[in-house]
Amino acid sequence: MTTFTETKVKIPVLSLSRVWTIAAGTMTQLVRMKTFYFLLIFAVLVAGVGYLDFRLATAASQLETIKKISFGTMDLFAWLYAIVATALLIPRDLEDRTLYTILSKPVRRVEYLVGKLLGVLILIGLSLGLMFCLCMVMLAIKHGDLVSSELIKLSSDPNITQVEIEEQIALINEQGPRKELGVAALASFLKSSVVAAMTILISTFASSSLFTIITSIFFFLIGHAHGMMTDYWLHKTEGNLVIRLATKVMKLLIPDFQLYSFSEGVVTGATIVPAVVWSMGFLTAGYLFIFLLISLMIFMYKEF
């Protein structure tokens, strides 16, 4: 008599191969949407800023201005791209009925959400990397031109000593291309990662992509005004208990994006504090985990 024994196959809670497949599909989907056109805009902007006429500015202040505009634009494109690209994903999959096809296969909903977020973050990272390289190339070219012209101008003045010339060149070099500027690009990536996770959360219950985009931008702006709003409310209400509780709830629900503004000091030449960078990394990881967890709780109860 033949007996059959059941063998239970353990299905992993999170399959990295399935997550990567969804992430790769997400990247392909976003590339087909022609979302990389902003890189061309950034390249034109950086080139234009690099060749602006700064007649009344010193060489060091010219380089500082170029860095502020370039990295400010990088930060703007990163978080705005994180909102717009992420807001289109789930509604587009619903519209194309791709979501039904994916979830009908042995794909868990957590794998779908993590894969979508990972695909967006990889594209944001690649985009910031390309923009950072463009910025460094333009900054290096401008730095070389300014050092050469400044040496010629200072050397032709008999009243300026060699020590003074070296001091002026040192000031220019401080505002030139430095590896520390990579931390500013990293800060933009960390901020946009939190924004993308927040947008994923909103898109799990939002009715449309437009609503998701508007709501995400609204929460992003509130996150940038945490300190100012809290101080104003507490001052006006003289520390009212209800207001204090409301501000604490707001800080818990909406990330304080102003914490990532330490990159502004890095751009202007401030010293990097490793502890601040590490704390931003851990804080970002915490935000991603919480937003993904809440997104999954909502997503699990949706009928598809």
Legacy VTK file of the C-alpha trace (Angstrom):
# vtk DataFile Version 3.0
C-alpha trace
ASCII
DATASET POLYDATA
POINTS 304 float
0.000 0.000 0.000
1.444 3.332 -1.077
1.349 6.176 1.391
1.738 9.803 0.581
3.276 12.247 2.983
2.625 15.934 2.758
5.641 18.172 2.534
5.002 21.679 3.710
6.809 24.298 1.701
7.738 27.320 3.761
7.079 30.520 1.903
9.365 33.350 3.035
7.686 36.371 4.572
9.608 38.635 2.199
11.178 37.333 -1.000
14.030 39.565 -2.103
13.838 38.220 -5.659
10.161 39.177 -5.956
10.838 42.576 -4.391
13.645 43.187 -6.889
11.439 42.090 -9.806
8.785 44.632 -8.785
11.460 47.306 -8.222
12.942 46.683 -11.686
9.482 46.865 -13.228
8.843 50.125 -11.385
12.058 51.646 -12.721
11.124 50.602 -16.263
7.639 52.044 -15.782
8.984 55.409 -14.595
11.581 55.595 -17.358
8.830 55.002 -19.935
6.944 57.926 -18.395
9.949 60.061 -19.470
10.527 61.260 -15.925
14.251 61.774 -16.610
13.653 64.912 -18.664
14.333 67.002 -15.564
17.997 65.932 -15.760
18.298 67.826 -19.022
16.730 70.877 -17.361
19.204 70.578 -14.490
22.167 70.309 -16.866
21.091 73.468 -18.701
20.539 75.271 -15.390
23.951 74.329 -13.976
25.678 75.326 -17.212
23.825 78.640 -17.247
24.654 79.398 -13.616
28.292 78.503 -14.189
28.651 81.149 -16.873
26.677 83.948 -15.266
28.431 87.283 -15.078
29.349 87.966 -11.410
31.198 91.214 -11.901
30.598 92.585 -8.410
31.230 89.312 -6.572
34.497 87.864 -5.359
35.756 84.565 -6.764
34.891 82.682 -3.549
31.356 84.107 -3.416
30.820 83.181 -7.072
31.596 79.532 -6.333
29.407 79.639 -3.224
26.492 81.018 -5.253
26.903 78.304 -7.893
26.876 75.620 -5.188
23.811 77.057 -3.436
21.798 77.217 -6.655
22.940 73.799 -7.898
22.380 71.902 -4.649
19.162 73.772 -3.942
17.885 72.700 -7.356
19.018 69.120 -6.720
17.083 69.059 -3.453
13.975 70.542 -5.084
13.997 68.042 -7.948
14.633 65.112 -5.582
11.683 65.628 -3.232
9.346 66.810 -5.988
10.251 63.793 -8.121
9.714 61.542 -5.088
6.170 62.890 -4.705
5.098 62.922 -8.347
6.670 59.601 -9.364
5.422 57.723 -6.289
1.926 59.198 -6.520
1.510 57.802 -10.040
2.474 54.204 -9.264
-0.473 52.557 -7.493
-3.218 54.482 -9.385
-1.512 53.678 -12.695
-1.320 49.973 -11.785
-5.010 50.044 -10.849
-5.945 51.792 -14.079
-3.948 49.340 -16.197
-5.148 46.419 -14.037
-1.497 45.493 -13.533
-2.061 45.403 -9.777
-4.653 42.630 -10.102
-2.263 40.569 -12.209
0.608 41.019 -9.734
-1.433 40.195 -6.633
-3.010 37.154 -8.301
0.467 35.622 -8.353
2.369 34.459 -5.250
3.327 38.032 -4.432
2.607 39.429 -1.007
1.321 42.950 -0.651
4.295 43.908 1.481
6.571 42.793 -1.363
4.587 44.944 -3.776
4.873 48.060 -1.580
8.553 47.541 -0.754
9.348 46.848 -4.422
7.560 49.997 -5.570
9.324 52.150 -2.995
12.701 50.557 -3.762
12.285 51.230 -7.492
11.570 54.900 -6.837
14.490 55.246 -4.423
16.938 53.651 -6.871
15.887 56.100 -9.580
16.163 59.037 -7.180
19.624 57.852 -6.139
20.761 57.503 -9.752
19.314 60.912 -10.634
21.010 62.621 -7.686
24.260 60.867 -8.553
24.138 62.171 -12.120
23.207 65.675 -10.987
25.997 65.642 -8.399
28.540 64.641 -11.058
27.332 67.405 -13.398
27.590 69.914 -10.574
31.105 68.795 -9.634
32.303 69.008 -13.244
30.937 72.527 -13.659
32.297 73.568 -10.259
35.753 72.199 -11.102
35.798 74.053 -14.431
34.673 77.307 -12.840
37.089 76.857 -9.936
40.035 76.408 -12.299
39.078 79.483 -14.336
38.660 81.654 -11.242
41.949 80.549 -9.673
43.824 81.286 -12.905
42.251 84.709 -13.397
42.696 85.604 -9.721
46.381 84.643 -9.797
46.950 86.828 -12.846
45.114 89.777 -11.280
46.806 89.517 -7.876
50.280 88.905 -9.283
50.051 92.035 -11.400
49.461 94.180 -8.301
52.817 95.114 -6.701
51.134 96.087 -3.419
49.956 92.515 -2.745
52.402 90.144 -1.085
52.793 86.437 -1.777
51.199 85.604 1.587
48.095 87.618 0.701
47.888 85.881 -2.669
48.017 82.481 -0.986
45.309 83.549 1.470
42.991 84.628 -1.364
43.583 81.383 -3.279
42.896 79.410 -0.082
39.518 81.173 0.276
38.650 80.202 -3.300
39.745 76.607 -2.728
37.447 76.360 0.300
34.471 76.978 -1.985
35.694 74.675 -4.744
34.755 71.041 -5.370
35.162 68.935 -2.202
34.267 65.338 -1.416
32.303 66.602 1.613
29.700 67.977 -0.791
28.584 64.393 -1.297
27.029 64.598 2.179
24.728 67.378 0.924
23.582 65.125 -1.926
23.102 62.289 0.592
20.915 64.554 2.744
18.725 65.274 -0.296
18.424 61.531 -0.924
17.476 60.802 2.694
14.859 63.536 2.675
13.368 62.401 -0.640
13.293 58.803 0.655
11.082 59.871 3.557
8.926 61.913 1.176
8.498 58.902 -1.134
7.510 56.645 1.785
5.021 59.253 3.000
3.561 59.502 -0.518
3.241 55.701 -0.730
1.246 55.821 2.508
-1.081 58.527 1.207
-1.574 56.732 -2.119
-2.848 53.592 -0.333
-6.050 55.415 0.652
-6.143 58.373 -1.771
-8.766 58.514 -4.487
-6.504 59.880 -7.231
-2.911 60.748 -8.100
-3.702 64.468 -8.010
-5.056 64.203 -4.467
-1.932 62.269 -3.432
0.401 64.869 -4.959
-1.408 67.835 -3.376
-1.644 66.156 0.038
2.013 65.089 -0.016
3.184 68.600 -0.902
0.939 70.000 1.861
2.439 67.655 4.475
5.940 68.355 3.158
5.455 72.094 3.636
4.097 71.518 7.139
7.125 69.344 7.877
9.390 72.237 6.910
7.540 74.629 9.215
7.413 72.431 12.332
9.502 74.647 14.544
7.974 77.944 13.457
4.377 76.704 13.766
5.001 75.079 17.153
6.661 78.187 18.595
3.872 80.430 17.268
1.026 78.294 18.632
2.650 77.781 22.025
3.414 81.493 22.320
-0.100 82.579 21.318
-1.849 80.070 23.594
0.628 80.466 26.475
1.455 76.755 26.572
-2.132 75.455 26.483
-2.211 71.708 27.256
-4.384 70.867 24.234
-2.117 72.808 21.890
0.966 71.136 23.340
-0.564 67.709 22.783
-1.620 68.706 19.239
1.910 69.833 18.377
3.371 66.586 19.729
0.927 64.564 17.620
1.825 66.652 14.571
5.534 65.986 15.132
4.859 62.250 15.397
2.684 62.040 12.270
4.556 64.481 10.032
8.353 64.249 9.702
10.375 67.336 10.560
12.102 67.848 7.204
13.954 70.838 8.594
16.272 68.341 10.320
17.830 67.590 6.939
18.772 71.241 6.384
22.237 70.640 7.874
23.302 70.088 4.263
23.007 73.828 3.633
25.971 74.406 5.933
27.951 71.677 4.159
27.411 73.441 0.830
28.782 76.725 2.168
31.868 75.033 3.625
30.869 74.174 7.201
32.542 71.260 8.983
30.718 67.933 8.792
29.679 66.371 12.102
29.593 62.570 11.556
27.155 62.078 14.457
24.595 64.309 12.719
24.909 62.355 9.469
24.509 59.011 11.249
21.508 60.281 13.216
19.854 61.406 9.978
20.441 57.955 8.520
18.874 56.168 11.502
16.009 58.661 11.592
15.319 58.075 7.910
15.311 54.292 8.424
12.810 54.737 11.259
10.521 56.895 9.126
10.661 54.390 6.256
9.786 51.484 8.551
6.858 53.307 10.201
5.396 54.616 6.938
5.709 51.228 5.240
4.127 49.490 8.233
1.120 51.848 8.249
0.862 51.590 4.442
0.768 47.804 4.680
-1.923 47.894 7.377
-4.120 50.018 5.085
-3.204 48.127 1.914
-4.022 44.737 3.434
-7.688 45.668 3.894
-8.226 47.059 0.406
-10.245 44.961 -2.026
-8.445 44.283 -5.312
LINES 1 305
304 0 1 2 3 4 5 6 7 8 9 10 11 12 13 14 15 16 17 18 19 20 21 22 23 24 25 26 27 28 29 30 31 32 33 34 35 36 37 38 39 40 41 42 43 44 45 46 47 48 49 50 51 52 53 54 55 56 57 58 59 60 61 62 63 64 65 66 67 68 69 70 71 72 73 74 75 76 77 78 79 80 81 82 83 84 85 86 87 88 89 90 91 92 93 94 95 96 97 98 99 100 101 102 103 104 105 106 107 108 109 110 111 112 113 114 115 116 117 118 119 120 121 122 123 124 125 126 127 128 129 130 131 132 133 134 135 136 137 138 139 140 141 142 143 144 145 146 147 148 149 150 151 152 153 154 155 156 157 158 159 160 161 162 163 164 165 166 167 168 169 170 171 172 173 174 175 176 177 178 179 180 181 182 183 184 185 186 187 188 189 190 191 192 193 194 195 196 197 198 199 200 201 202 203 204 205 206 207 208 209 210 211 212 213 214 215 216 217 218 219 220 221 222 223 224 225 226 227 228 229 230 231 232 233 234 235 236 237 238 239 240 241 242 243 244 245 246 247 248 249 250 251 252 253 254 255 256 257 258 259 260 261 262 263 264 265 266 267 268 269 270 271 272 273 274 275 276 277 278 279 280 281 282 283 284 285 286 287 288 289 290 291 292 293 294 295 296 297 298 299 300 301 302 303
